[in-house]
Amino acid sequence: MLFVDLDHFKDINDTSGHDVGDEILRRVSERFKAEVRGSDTVARIGGDEFTIILNDLEHPRNLDKVLMSITDRLAEPIEIEGKVFHVSASIGIAFYSQDATSTKGLLMKADQAMYAVKTQGRNGFHYFTQSLQEVADQKMRVISELRNALKNNQFYLHYQPIVDLAAGKILHAEALLRWKKENGQLSLPVNFIEVAEDSGLIIEIGDWVFKQVCQFLQDLPSANKDISIGINVSGSQFNSNKHSALDWIDYLQERGLSSSQIILEVTEHTMMNQNARVAQKIALLHKVGFKFAIDNFGTGYSSLSALRNFNFNYLKIDFSFTRQITHSKSDEALVRAMGTMGAGLGLYTIAEGVETEEQRQALLDVGCALGQGYLFSRSVPEEDFMKLLEIF
């Protein structure tokens, strides 16, 4: 059983229309049929997903030849109405009866194998293994635990100050999600955010974070009401039909808060992969006053394009550059260039990971205005952050 999913097919539908997409699906189907035997079965099961059943293989190793011929054939360009398209696929493989003895079981395990290809960069194939099953089981456990965490209020927020490097005053803060499990174990977002995004739970979690931050802003002392709070958001939130930008706007208005008090932090990856729906939501939020920061700047490969095409307010320099600024001339030059570019575009530059006084001074020397890191404070609970406001 081969489970085949075309890579980035949605982009073709979004940019060229469904008529072109349908024609590509027909062409791809013909290519699949041309590379298998008459006794084999090719079926489209929905969207851009196909299954191929290969019967009576003399030896499983023979499958590699079939897979290579399929991927090679798919790589040939497709021309429609004078426009050339390139198609690739992620293919997962499961064997009867080695991996499963039912149709449902084979589909499930071939699907899991296909997703392994997706996580490894797409355009390839992967056999189902027991380790994949263990990963799938673990993912389901985490999804169940996340649902319980939402239900039982196991999430909470820490806040890390963002400081004016010259004056030493707290101007902003970043809200950081934490999860205290039933067994008391602390889990950081890196351990569960990907599962939350894949399962769709990121929408509920993101809404919870947003509402908690709104409450935090209401609780700020009157002398600090001009502080804004950064929230990490993902493309999955903006891309979902369940997320409505209008809901966030209405929630702020009901509580008498300004949208300019919220900084939505997005990664370069999110901006690179935005589609029409994502772009529309981001544009709406920006129009009504939400601020935006491009996070972990310098670690991706689409930054300049994103900065050119979207009106950010803040540029956050990744901590890997800050860490080396006092030891590496090249990193110092890169940070200086980022700061100059940010200033030229009207952006405030925030250096992440500031840990020493030497780094703070070096950042000031290259024109970076704001910093975030252990030199000023770790991320702390709300009550401790309020105490920091009295110090800085």
N, C-alpha and C positions, 0 to 999 in steps of 0.2 A: 504494500500500500504506500503510494507516494501522495503526500499532501503538499500541494503547490500553491504558493501565494505570490502574485506578481508584486515586484518591488515598486513602491511609490506610484502605483497606478492611479491613486486618487488625484495626484498632481496633474495627470493627463486629463482626467475628466474636468478638473477645475479650470485648467488653462485652455483646453482645446474643445471642450464640450462633450456631451455624452454620445453624440453620433460618432465622433471619432473614437471615443473609448470603446463603443460597441464593435466597431470595425476591427479595432486592435484585438479585442477578445476573440473575434471570429478567426482572425489570422493566426493568433496564438494557438487556438484549438486545432487548426489544421496542421500546424507545426508539431504539436504533441502527437497527433494521430500518425503523422508521417514517420515518427521516430520509434514507434512501438509496433508490435506484431498485430495481425488481424485478430488473434485470440485474446488480446489485452483489451482493457476497458479504459476509456477516457471520459470523464464527466466533469462538467462545471456545476459546482454545488451552491454557487451564489457569489455575487460580486465579482471579485477577481481571484476567487479560490477554485482550484481544480483538484480532483483526485485521479490517480492513475493506478489501475490494478494490473500487476504483471503476474501472469499465471505460469506455473511449472518452470521456474528458472532451473537450469541444470545445476548452477552453483551460485550462491549469493554474490560471489565476486563478479559474475557477469553483469550484475546490476550497475557496477561502476561505469561500464562502457555505455550503457543506456543513458545513465545520468549525464555523462560527459557529452553525448550526442545531443541530448535535449538542451543542455545549457549552451552548447555551441550554436545550435540552430536558433535558439531564442536571441542570441547575441547579434544575429544578422539584422541590419536595420529594416524598419518597416516604413514604406513611403505611402502617404495618404494625401491626396490633393496637393502634391508638390512639397509637402512637409515631411521631414524624416524623423522617425521616433526610434528610440532605443529601449528595449525591454529586457529586464532580467527577472529572475525568480528565486525565491527561497524555497527549498524543497526538504521536507522531512520524510523519513523512511521508517516504516515499522513492518515486521515480518509476522505472518501467521505460520505457525502457532507459537513461535518463540516469544513474541512480545504480547500477543493477545489472541484470544480464540473467538472473539465476537466482532461484528462490524463496528459497534460503538467503541469497543476497546481499541481496535486498530486505528480508527479515526482519531481518537483522543491522543494516542501515543505518537502517531505520525504528526499530529498538530503540535505536540510538545517539542518534537524534534525540529519541526519547521521554525518554531520560535527561537530555538537555539541558534539557528542560522541568522535570524534577525538580529540577535544580540551580538553576533560576531561580525556584523557589517553587511549582511545580505549577500545576494548573488552567489549562492552555493547550496550545498546539501549536507545533511547531518542524519546519522542513524540514531534511532531511539536507543537509549541505554538505561540501565537501572539508575544511574546517577541522575539522569534527567527526571525520572519518576520521583526520586527523592527531592529534587529541587521543586517539582510541581507540588508535592505534598507539603513541603515547607511553606511554599507560597500560599497555599490554601489555609494553613494554620495562621499565618501572619494576617491574612485578610479577615479571618474570624476574630482574631485578637484586636485588630483595628476597629472592627464594628463594635466590639465590647468596650474598647477604649472610648469611643464617642459616646456610647450609651452610659458609661459609668464614670465619666469625667476624669479620665486618667491623663488627659493632655493638660499641659500648662505651658506658659511662656516665660522665657527669660529675655532680658533686654541688655544689649551692649551699647554703651554710649559712642557717639560719633562726635569728635572734639575738634574745635578750631585749634590747629597746631600752633598758631602764634599766640593766641590769647588764652588757650587752655580752658575754654568754656564749652560746655556740652550744648551742641546745637540740634542734634538729631539722635536717634537710636535705631538699632535694628532689632526687630522682634524675632526670636529664635524659638522654634517649637521643640518641646521636650515631651517624652512619654514615659510615665512611671507605670510599669506593668503591675499586674496583680501580685506577682512574686516579689515586688519591690525593686526589680531591676530597672535601671535607667536605660532608655534607648534613644539614640540621636537620629535625626532625620535620614542620615546617610544609610541607615539600616532598614528603613521602611518606606521612604518616599516613592521609590520606583514601583513597589508593589501597590501603593496607594494610587499612583497614576494609572497603572495598568488595569486596576480593578474599578476605577471611577470614584473611589472613596476620597480622592483628593479634592473633589468638589465640596463635600461636606466638611472635610478637615479645613480647607481653605476658607470657607464661610465662617467656621468657628473661630479661626485665627483672626479674621477681619473684625468680627464682632468683639472679640476680647481686646483687640487693639483700640477699637472705638471707646470701650469702657475705660481703658487705660488713659486715653487722651482726656476723657471727662474728669478723671481723678487727679490729673496733674495740678500742682499748685498754680494759683493765678499768675505768679511771676514767671512761670515756665510754659504758658499756654502757646507760645510760638514754636515749641519743639514739634518736629514732625517725626513719624515713625515709619521705618522701612519694613515692608512685608515681602517675603519671597513668594513669587507666583510662577507657575509653570504654564507651558503652552497647553497642557492637558486641560487646565481650568478654562482658559479662554476658548478652547476648541470644542467644549462640550455644550450640548443643547441645554443641559441642566443649569449651567451658570449664566446668570443674567447680570450684565453690568448695571442695568437699571436698578436692580435690587440693592446693590451696594450704594448707589447714589441716593436712593430713597432712605436707606438706613442712616446715612450720614445726616441727611436733612432733618429726619425725625428727631435726632439727638442734638441738633444745633451745632454740628461740627462742620468744618470746612474740608473739602476734598484736598486742598493744598497741604493738609496736615498728614497725608498719606503718601509715602514713596513706594511705588510698586517696583520691586527689584526683579528684573528678568535677565536671563542668560543670553549670550550670543546665539546659542543653539535655538532658543525659542524664537528669536527674531529671524534667524535664517530660515526656519521651517514654518513661518507664519503663512496661513492661507487667507482667503478672503474673509472668513468668519473671524479669525484671530485679529486680523488687521482692523476690521470694523469695530470690534469691541475695544481694542487698544485706543483707536482714534477717538471713540466716544468718551472713554475715561479721561484721556488727555484733554479733550475739548472742555470738559466740565471742571478741570482744575487739578486732577490727580497728577502727581509728579512721577517721573520714571527714572530709574537708574539702570544702567547696563552693568551687570555683575560679573566679577571674575574677568575683567577686561584683560586681554592679552593672551588668554589661554585657548582661544578659538581661532578660526580662520576667516570669519565673515565680519569682523568688527567694523572695518572702515565702511563697508557697504551699509551696515546697520546704522552707523552714525550719520551717514549721508542721507539715508532715506527716512530716518525717524528722529523726531525732536526730543532727545533725552534732556534731562535736567542734571543728572549726575553720572559720573564715570567712576566706577570702583576698580582701582588697580589691584590685581590679584596679589595675595600675600607672598607668593613665590618671588615676585620682583622686589617687594619691600624687604624681605628677609636678606637679600643679597646686596642691597643698595650701598652698604658701607664696605663691601668686600669686592664688588665686581664693577669695573668701569663700564662694561657693556650694559649691565642692569641699571646702573645710574643713568646712562645715556638714554635707555629705553623709557625709564620713568620720567626723565626730563621731557622727552619727546611726547609722551602721553599727556603730561601736564600742559605743555605748549599747545598741543592739538585740542585738548579739552577747553582751554581758555579761548582759543580761536573760534571754537564752536559755541561759546557761551555756556559751557558746562562747568559745574563745580567738580573738582577731582577729589576723591576719597581714597586714601591708601589703606588697604586692609593689612592686618597682621603687624601693626606697629608695636614692638616689644621693648625697645631701648631708647634712651635719650639720644644716642648717636643717630639712630634711624630717624627720629623726629626732626633733628636738626638737618640731616641730609635731605629729607623730604622738603623742608622749608627752603633749602638752598636751591632745589630744582623747581620750585614754584608750586608745590602741592599744598593746598590750603587746609584740607581736612584729613583726619586720621581716625582709625578704629583699631583697637588691639589691647593686649594685656598691659602695656605701659600705663594705660588709663584705667582699665578695668576688664575683667572677664565678664561674660554674660551673667546677669544676676536676676533674682526674682524682683517683682515689681516694688516691694517694700524697700529692698536694698537699693534699687535704682533711685528711689525718691531721696534716700540719704546721700547718694552721690551728687544729686542736684544741689545739695547744701554745701558740698565741698568744692565742686568745680564752678 
